Amino acid sequence: MVPVLEFEHVAKKFILHPTRPRSLQEMVIAWLRRQRAERREFWVLRDISLTVERGEVVGVIGDNGTGKSTMLKLAARIIEPTRGQVAVNGRVGALLELGVGFHPDLTGRENIYLSAALVGLSRREILPLVEEIIAFSGIGEFIDVPVRHYSSGMLVRLGFSVATSIKPDILLVDEVLVVGDQTFRQQCVQRIEEMRAEGTAILYVSHNLDEIRRICDRALWLDEGIIQVEGHPDEVVQAYMNHTLRERQLKVRALGDEQRRGWHLGSGEVEITGIFTLDGEGDLCDTFVSGSPFIVRIDYRCRQPVSAMAFGLSIYTEDGIWVTSPNSTAQADRLTPGPSGSIYYVVESLPLRAGTYEITAAVFDPTAPEYKPYDHLHRVHRFTVQEGAVPQDGLVELPHRWLDEGEWTRLHDHREKVGYG
């Protein structure tokens, strides 16, 4: 089967003009002085070879300025390669920069017809798709407003709806989806899955590494104009993350699942060997009643001597809401951990409401200018909280009491006497 997209030893060069004249006067002066404008070659892509098959989703990751968007523009035939060949076999749907392909003075509805005409669809062919495009975009009555008045989110909604409704053989998607709200992003991912099942190929550029892992069959990491690593998304993402963390002497030891449960990061001098939840008696326990004692025990061992260490943890709800992140540097009495042992996080009265929660634990260097974990285990331990004697809504039950006017007056007078003002 012929690939829907093929790059064969593709390179792309741009000419930069750092001292280019900015006015006619500067141009004349430069000519009189026989000065030539400074020119510099910049090779954004070097010898890229890639094939994308029908029904395949390929993710592209890398730092800004490494050629990801240039690769998409080459695939869309917006620009031509300096060397090599780009072959596209089929209709292309492209969602690149915000508003690209839309005329600002035309309404959303008119731009639907314009975009369809640009990819070769007749008015008769696009007419049955118009209402579907409008419905998916969720723009509603604004479809008949000139797009110059659209927000960035509305532009993305309409652009994605058009690009995916024209039944492309390959869809090119740049980072523009980051401006969409969470609900629309989920709709986009679902639409991408449907298109893949129907045989549409997708080349997907994103800085969202979890998204790349979730929806892509294959991924590649671009750096310095070449493909550094290509293969399974997990392997590529881990290689890229280790590269970006190298200056901080950190290493990703496990990526975890698509929600990063089990994500394991650290420099390795100290290792967390266990995370446990205990009841008020110090016994292992994974189910607690709201308002009861709650203890987290973190077991550790030093693999090599360190000058300082501190401990921290985070608690998340099951669906990823960040509840709290205490660490040992915040208390006046500093810990004195040995080469191995256990550290305890003690809560006298658990303020969490009923639900399932997950714990992240870390041991880190408190003297580092930025967060430097020796070991960091993300959302690796789960516990459940049941309702106490007095059920209450919300996420947490803050320590509190209720006062009538008389009690409040007595409290206020007492605070003034002892100097709390």
SULZI-V950923 format. One record per pair of residues at least 24 apart in sequence whose ideal C-beta (glycine too) atoms are under 8 Angstrom apart, sorted by the first residue. I is the first residue (numbers start at 1). GAP is how many residues later the second one is. D is the distance in whole Angstrom. If there is no record, write none. Layout:
# SULZI-V950923
I|GAP|D  I|GAP|D
This chain:
# SULZI-V950923
1|52|7  1|53|7  2|87|5  3|48|4  3|49|6  3|50|5  3|51|8  3|84|8  3|86|7  4|48|6  4|49|7  4|50|5  4|84|7  4|85|5  4|86|5  4|165|5  4|166|5  4|197|4  5|45|8  5|46|7  5|47|4  5|70|6  5|81|8  5|82|7  5|83|6  5|84|8  5|165|5  5|196|6  5|198|7  6|44|7  6|45|5  6|46|8  6|79|8  6|80|7  6|81|4  6|83|8  7|41|5  7|42|6  7|43|4  7|44|8  7|64|8  7|67|7  7|68|8  7|77|7  7|78|8  7|79|6  8|41|6  8|76|5  8|77|5  8|78|8  8|79|7  9|38|5  9|39|7  9|40|6  9|74|7  9|75|4  9|76|8  10|35|6  10|37|7  10|38|4  10|39|7  10|64|7  10|71|5  10|73|7  10|74|4  10|75|7  10|76|6  11|32|6  11|34|6  11|35|5  11|36|6  11|37|7  11|70|6  11|71|5  11|72|4  11|73|6  11|214|8  12|31|7  12|32|5  12|33|4  12|55|7  12|58|6  12|62|7  12|67|7  12|69|6  12|70|5  13|28|6  13|29|7  13|30|5  13|31|8  13|69|4  14|27|8  14|28|5  14|30|6  15|24|6  15|25|7  15|26|6  15|27|8  16|24|5  16|25|8  16|26|5  43|39|8  43|182|6  44|26|5  44|181|6  45|25|6  45|26|7  45|29|8  45|36|8  45|180|5  45|181|8  46|178|8  46|179|4  46|180|5  47|37|8  47|179|6  48|36|7  48|177|8  48|178|7  48|179|6  50|170|7  50|177|7  50|180|8  52|118|7  52|149|5  52|151|6  53|148|6  54|115|7  54|145|5  54|146|7  54|147|5  55|141|6  55|142|8  55|143|8  55|144|5  55|145|7  55|146|7  56|140|8  56|145|5  56|146|8  56|161|5  56|162|7  57|135|7  57|139|6  57|144|8  57|145|4  57|147|6  57|158|6  57|159|5  57|160|5  57|161|8  58|143|8  58|144|7  58|145|5  58|146|7  58|158|6  58|159|7  58|160|5  58|161|7  58|162|7  59|145|5  59|146|8  59|147|7  59|153|4  59|156|8  59|157|4  59|159|7  59|160|4  59|161|7  59|174|6  59|177|8  60|143|7  60|144|7  60|145|5  60|146|8  60|159|7  60|160|6  60|162|6  61|144|8  61|145|7  61|146|7  61|148|7  61|151|6  61|158|6  61|159|8  61|160|5  61|161|7  61|175|7  61|176|7  61|179|6  62|159|6  62|160|4  62|161|6  62|178|7  63|160|7  63|181|8  66|156|5  66|157|5  66|158|7  66|159|7  67|155|5  67|158|5  68|106|8  68|137|5  68|154|6  69|27|7  69|28|8  69|105|6  69|136|7  71|132|8  71|134|8  71|151|7  72|24|6  72|100|5  72|102|6  72|131|6  72|133|6  75|95|7  75|97|6  75|128|6  76|96|6  88|82|7  89|80|7  90|78|7  90|79|3  90|80|6  91|28|6  91|29|7  91|75|7  91|76|7  91|77|5  91|78|5  91|79|8  92|27|7  92|76|6  92|77|7  92|78|6  92|79|8  92|80|7  93|26|7  93|69|8  93|70|4  93|71|6  93|73|6  93|75|3  93|77|7  93|78|5  93|79|7  94|69|6  94|77|8  94|78|4  95|61|8  95|64|5  95|65|5  95|68|5  95|76|7  95|77|7  95|78|5  95|79|7  95|81|6  95|82|8  96|76|7  96|78|5  96|80|7  97|77|7  97|79|7  98|54|6  98|57|5  98|58|7  98|61|8  98|78|6  98|81|7  99|48|7  99|56|5  99|60|8  100|59|8  101|58|7  102|45|5  102|53|7  102|56|8  102|57|7  103|44|8  104|42|7  104|43|6  104|44|4  105|41|6  105|43|7  106|40|6  106|41|7  107|36|7  107|37|5  107|38|6  107|39|6  107|40|7  108|26|8  108|29|8  108|31|6  108|34|7  108|35|4  108|36|7  108|37|7  108|39|6  108|42|7  108|50|5  109|25|8  109|34|5  109|35|6  111|36|6  111|47|7  111|51|8  112|46|8  112|50|6  115|47|5  115|48|8  115|51|8  116|46|8  116|50|6  119|47|6  119|49|8  121|45|6  126|40|8  129|36|5  129|37|7  132|33|6  133|25|8  133|28|5  133|29|6  133|32|5  134|27|8  136|25|4  136|28|8  136|29|7  136|51|7  136|55|8  137|24|4  138|46|7  152|27|5  153|26|6  153|27|6  153|28|7  153|31|8  156|24|5  156|28|8  157|27|6  160|28|6  160|31|8  164|27|5  164|28|8  164|31|6  167|33|8  168|32|6  169|31|7  169|32|7  170|30|7  170|31|4  170|32|7  170|33|7  171|24|6  171|29|6  171|30|7  171|31|5  171|32|8  172|30|8  172|31|5  173|29|7  173|30|7  173|31|5  173|32|7  173|33|8  174|31|5  175|30|6  175|31|6  175|32|6  177|29|7  178|28|8  178|29|8  178|30|7  189|25|8  189|26|6  209|28|5  209|31|7  209|32|7  210|48|6  210|49|7  210|50|7  212|24|8  212|25|6  213|24|6  213|42|7  213|45|6  214|44|5  248|122|7  248|124|6  249|123|8  250|122|7  250|123|7  256|122|6  256|123|8  259|61|6  259|120|7  260|118|5  260|119|7  261|97|7  261|117|7  261|118|4  261|119|7  262|115|8  262|116|7  262|117|7  262|118|6  263|113|8  263|114|8  263|115|4  263|116|7  264|111|8  264|112|7  264|113|6  264|114|7  265|108|6  265|110|8  265|111|4  265|113|8  266|107|5  266|108|5  266|109|4  266|110|5  267|105|7  267|106|7  267|107|6  268|35|6  268|106|7  268|107|7  269|33|7  269|34|6  269|35|5  269|36|8  269|37|5  269|105|5  270|30|6  270|31|7  270|32|5  270|33|7  270|36|6  270|39|6  270|93|5  270|104|4  270|105|6  271|29|7  271|30|6  271|31|8  271|32|6  271|103|8  271|104|5  272|26|6  272|27|7  272|28|5  272|89|6  272|90|8  272|91|6  272|103|5  272|105|6  273|26|5  273|27|6  273|28|6  274|24|7  274|25|4  275|24|8  275|84|6  275|86|5  275|102|7  275|105|6  275|106|4  276|105|7  277|82|7  277|104|7  277|106|5  278|66|8  285|98|8  286|96|7  286|97|5  286|98|6  287|96|7  287|97|5  287|98|8  287|99|7  288|62|6  288|95|7  288|96|7  288|97|5  288|98|7  289|61|8  289|96|7  289|97|5  289|98|8  289|99|5  290|60|6  290|61|7  290|62|6  290|63|6  290|64|7  290|95|6  290|96|7  290|97|6  290|98|4  290|107|6  291|58|5  291|59|6  291|60|8  291|97|4  291|98|8  291|106|7  292|57|7  292|58|6  292|96|8  293|53|8  293|54|7  293|55|6  293|56|7  293|57|7  294|52|8  294|53|4  294|56|4  295|49|6  295|50|7  295|51|5  295|52|7  296|48|7  296|49|4  296|63|6  296|65|7  297|45|5  297|46|7  297|47|6  297|48|8  298|44|7  298|45|5  298|46|8  298|47|7  298|63|5  298|65|7  299|42|7  299|43|5  300|37|7  300|40|7  300|41|7  300|42|7  300|43|7  300|63|6  300|75|8  301|38|7  301|39|4  302|37|5  302|38|6  305|34|8  306|59|7  306|68|7  307|60|7  308|57|6  308|58|5  308|59|5  309|28|6  309|54|6  309|55|7  309|56|7  309|57|7  309|65|7  310|25|7  310|53|7  310|54|6  310|55|8  310|56|4  311|24|7  311|26|8  311|32|5  311|34|8  311|50|8  311|51|7  311|52|5  311|53|8  312|49|8  312|50|5  312|52|7  313|32|6  313|46|6  313|47|6  313|48|5  313|49|7  314|45|7  314|46|4  315|37|8  315|42|5  315|43|7  315|44|6  315|45|8  316|41|7  316|42|5  316|43|8  316|44|7  316|63|6  317|38|6  317|39|7  317|40|6  317|41|8  317|78|7  318|37|7  318|38|4  318|39|7  318|40|7  318|64|8  321|74|7  323|29|7  323|34|7  323|72|7  323|73|7  327|37|8  329|37|5  349|50|7  350|35|7  351|45|5  351|46|5  351|47|6  351|48|7  352|33|5  352|43|7  352|44|6  352|45|7  353|32|7  353|34|7  353|39|6  353|40|7  353|41|6  353|42|6  353|43|7  353|44|6  354|31|6  354|32|6  354|33|5  354|37|8  355|29|7  355|30|6  356|26|6  356|27|8  356|28|5  356|29|8  357|25|7  357|26|6  357|27|8  357|28|7  358|24|5  359|24|7
